[in-house]
Amino acid sequence: MGGMKWLVFLVFLNIYSQAAAQSGIQVSVFSTTSKTVILRWSSYSGAAAYKVSAALSSSPNDPIAFVMFGPNTVMGSISSLSQGVAYTFTVEALSANQTVLSSASTKTSTAPDMMDPIRTVKPKDSRTLMVDFSPKTGATSYVIRVENTNGFFREDSASSSPAEIDNLNPYTEYQLSIMAVNNAGRSQPSSPVAAKTLLPPPQLSTSSPSNDSIIVTWPPVSDAVHYTVFMYKFGSNTEEKYNTNNTKLSVPGLDAGSLYVIKSLAWDPEGREGEGSLYVNQTTRPPTPTSVSVSVVRSNSVARLSVSWELSHDVYGTIDYHVTSDQNLNCNSTSSSCTLSPVGCGEVHTVHVTASNDAGPSQPSSPVVFITFPCPPESLTLVESSEGNCTLTWNTVPYADGYEAFVKKGDGGETTCNSTSNNCTYQCQCGYTYLMSVLAYNLAGSSPEGTILNYTTVPCCPESVSVSAVSADTLEITWTASRGAELYQTRAADNSEVVLCNDTAPVCALSDLSCDSSYTVSITPCSEISGCNHACKSHTKDTAPCMPSDLVLDPKNSSVVSVSWKPNNRAVNYTVSAESHGEYGQNGGRTCTTSGNGCDITELPCGSSFEFSVTATGAAGRSLPSFSTFLETDPCCPVNLTVAQVTQAMSNVSWSHAKAAQSFITSLTSPRGHARCHTQDSHCLMGCITCGTNYTVTVETFSITGRATNCTYQGFSSSPCCPSGIKLYMLASNSLRVYWRSTASSRSTTVEMLGTSSNYTCTASPGENSCEVENIQCGDVYRLVVAPLTAGGSRVPFCPYRLYSVTCLGSNIGTVIYRGKRSID
């Protein structure tokens, strides 16, 4: 790395020398020691060598040493100089014949020589060392080098001895050497001297858990072997010293309420005292108050407790006193008394006094128990009985020895009653007002004036009560007005509910009652002051039967419906009504009656709509009809139906009107297949009919709501099948034989040949498959039709015809040419 630095520097000098090639040589000091000076100069063009000479600054023209350097050197050193001496250095550029081409001079002094080792190093505290050394002649200042176990730590400047090295690490060993400094540089470091800082001071925390002790704690100090704690009481000249190996010290037997000054230090393994801690002030807690007394004072009808105690003398600082009562009262004072306010009747106070200072509170004083006068009784209540007696009751109060009740009647009469319990009984009547109060007393006196009860007795019961049913769920109740009543509360109750009616008039209607229930009806007269009289006689009344519910219709067949419902009444008869109406016309009503929960409605016509409802009738009246349920009977079947075959594979089915039928599904069914159509018309064209087949004819009618009726009619037989595989053969005498494929038909088959001028026919018996047509006229085009005969003997009109051209050969048939097959017209 050092070689690299010199290389970089020489490159820089080379660049510098080239830049200054055309000017005079320049010289400067690169570095200085006590024996050697290194110079650098600029390169001079044409120089064959450089001469560096040294002379005392006092005799600059008398060199005492010189050194020669080659033409490519721009930095060199000159040695064997004296320390701390001022020199003049000259650099000359010489030609090949040693002629001076250019020269330059500079002045500098050599650095001081290495100093003697440091004389002494003493620790000042845990982070500071005091260094004492011998001054060096010619030195302007000094540098103290500090090293730890990791090597170089830092360097501090000093102007004289002794010097202070601070900001060091506690209890750490350092190596210290010193260097002299002048304007030329500094000397080499002296031989190192070892020194170690002290242990750091303990960080004290103090508290006073009681009025005669102090606890001192501190975090452990690294490398400490034991600790010393110093303590003395403020105002005294005696200091106590405590040695311990722990980090906690409890000091008992101290004076209460006194200030103590505390300090501590740690000892290292070498037996040296560490740096002392800062002084900490700690006060012990104050002594417990004594001679506590409690008394009652009154002012403006407000009662208070005056609490006093004996003051503690010879304590440090201000003492605060805190007085508390278990009744959530408290007061504070710095004197010898305090007042708790306010206090009430019937209270038991347990009073404590506690003294406090900066260290905390003392132990509370011994409790003092104080009981106040009793409170006036509360919750005065008057209860009336049916015998005309009234009982006044009240809540008992603590610490009362007895009670005195005062009862004042509205006419001016007054009665008193003494009792040790919580009640007194008087004779009373309805409609009167009474004023009542109760006082409690004990040995401390009577209670303050309590609550005055203003009581009016309840009104009398109504008479001439009448209960009647005005609707299925409403009862009307009337009565004559009663004395003292301002409001009447009418109440109807059964096993599951209570219905109330409040009114000032002697009449009331109770609505929304439960049907088929027995209600107990009572009338309670009330007044705003005295309340209600609940001892009046009640009356019983039944409501009308309940409306039947959950009506279910179960059709048994097309004309009979079974009707059922939920039996939600007691002894009643049920009547079921079925009323016919709607777009299908009127058909009259149907009814049935039963005491159970179901009956049958019969003789219902098809294609009709009925509304069903149920009504219950009993001794209390007639119920409302149930919610209606509608039933539509099945649609009727068409009376007349006709099947007409249109082609061999199609038939037209038509029918007459069917009541309540909106759409129809017509079916032709056979073992060889079936046909089906769905329509709203009264006719339907059926395809895919198989010839020579017997069909079952059915019509399914559907109402607008989807109800259906299956209707079956007389069977239908399709026409015989047309022959197939037809061929013509020429015979002699201008005759033709017509063949066809054999069939199992039991009908005869007819053959027709129709020309433009002549027609020919022949008939084959059942089971035959050919017949001959004779004397055919040639030279014409013929339509050939082969068709079976119907049961009535007519030809089946659906068979196709074939075209044949019959040519002549002379007067005879020449050839028969097939011209194609045609459907019927």
Number of C-alpha atoms within 10 A of each C-alpha: 6 6 8 9 9 11 12 11 13 15 11 11 19 17 13 15 20 13 12 16 14 11 13 15 21 19 20 19 17 13 16 20 22 23 17 17 24 15 21 18 24 25 29 27 18 13 20 18 21 29 18 23 19 25 19 18 18 10 11 16 12 13 17 13 14 16 14 16 16 12 18 13 17 20 21 17 17 18 15 10 18 17 18 23 17 17 23 20 26 22 26 25 27 22 17 11 8 14 13 15 17 17 19 16 17 16 16 20 23 25 29 29 24 18 21 17 18 19 11 13 20 15 20 16 21 22 20 19 22 17 23 17 18 13 16 17 11 16 20 16 17 23 18 21 20 21 18 16 10 7 10 12 13 10 15 14 16 19 13 13 13 15 18 17 20 15 9 18 17 19 21 15 16 23 18 22 23 28 25 27 22 17 15 20 19 23 25 18 19 19 14 16 16 15 19 21 22 27 26 24 22 24 17 20 13 19 19 21 16 21 24 19 18 22 16 20 16 16 12 15 20 12 13 22 15 19 22 17 20 15 19 16 19 15 9 8 7 10 12 10 13 12 14 13 12 13 15 17 17 13 14 13 9 16 19 21 28 20 21 21 15 22 21 25 24 29 21 18 10 8 11 12 20 26 22 20 17 14 14 16 15 21 28 28 31 30 25 19 22 16 10 18 16 19 11 14 13 11 7 5 7 11 17 17 22 15 22 20 18 13 17 16 8 9 17 17 13 12 21 16 23 18 22 19 20 12 12 8 16 17 16 17 14 14 13 14 20 21 20 21 15 11 18 14 17 17 16 18 21 15 25 21 28 21 26 20 18 17 20 17 23 23 18 18 19 16 14 15 14 16 13 18 22 25 23 23 24 18 11 19 16 23 11 19 12 7 9 12 14 19 15 20 20 19 14 19 19 16 20 23 15 17 24 16 20 15 20 16 15 12 9 7 9 13 11 13 14 14 13 12 13 17 20 18 14 14 11 18 16 16 16 16 17 20 15 21 22 27 22 27 20 15 10 12 12 19 20 15 13 15 15 15 18 16 18 21 24 24 24 22 22 21 14 8 17 12 17 14 18 14 15 22 19 18 22 15 19 18 16 14 19 16 14 19 23 18 19 25 19 21 19 23 18 16 9 7 10 14 16 16 15 16 13 14 13 19 19 22 16 19 17 10 20 22 19 23 21 16 23 16 23 22 29 23 30 24 18 11 13 19 18 21 21 15 14 13 13 14 13 13 15 19 25 27 28 26 22 23 18 12 18 15 18 12 15 12 12 17 14 16 20 15 20 20 19 14 18 15 19 11 12 22 17 23 17 23 20 22 17 21 15 11 8 13 12 13 15 11 14 17 16 16 18 14 14 14 16 21 19 19 21 16 10 23 16 18 21 22 24 23 17 25 23 27 22 27 20 17 11 17 17 20 25 18 18 19 15 15 15 13 17 22 23 27 26 23 25 19 11 11 18 14 21 14 19 14 18 21 16 18 20 15 20 17 17 13 14 20 17 25 24 16 19 24 17 25 20 23 19 18 9 11 12 17 19 16 16 15 12 13 12 15 19 20 17 22 19 13 23 21 17 14 17 17 22 16 22 19 22 20 27 23 20 12 11 13 15 20 20 16 15 15 14 11 14 18 15 20 23 22 21 20 20 14 8 15 12 17 11 16 13 10 11 17 17 19 15 19 20 16 12 13 15 9 15 13 18 19 25 20 22 18 21 18 19 9 9 11 14 17 16 17 19 16 13 15 14 18 17 22 19 20 19 16 14 19 20 20 18 16 21 24 20 24 22 27 25 27 22 15 13 6 10 11 18 20 18 20 19 17 21 18 19 20 17 20 18 16 11 8 11 18 22 15 14 18 13 15 13 10 13 14 9 12 7
